[in-house]
Amino acid sequence: MHKMRTMSAETASDIAVSGLQFIAGDTEQLSRFVSLTGMEPEQMRAMASTPAFLEAILDYFMGHEPTLLSFAASAGIAPQDVVNAKAALAPHPDTGA
């Protein structure tokens, strides 16, 4: 069984921002993201640094394995790093933090 390594919020945010750049750099990915989230590009720019938006980016990758694998390969990270980043950014239900 693999033990999940703890990731800093800063590293997690960096991965999510890289994910946003990946999405923004591909018209098909951007169209899919906009379609799934209902957000317009202007809204995305305004929310780009909020924790909820960064989590949404990671959720986008986690919800579609081919996209996750493509992003991970282009970013030079393991797909599991996206999962770890989401865990690092997501509030912990027991502490609210």
Protein Blocks (a to p, Z undefined) as FASTA:
>chain_A
ZZdddddfklmmmmmmmmmmmmmmpmklmmmmmmmnopafklmmmmmmgmklmmmmmmmm
mmomklmmmmmmmnopafklmmmmmmmmpccfkloZZ
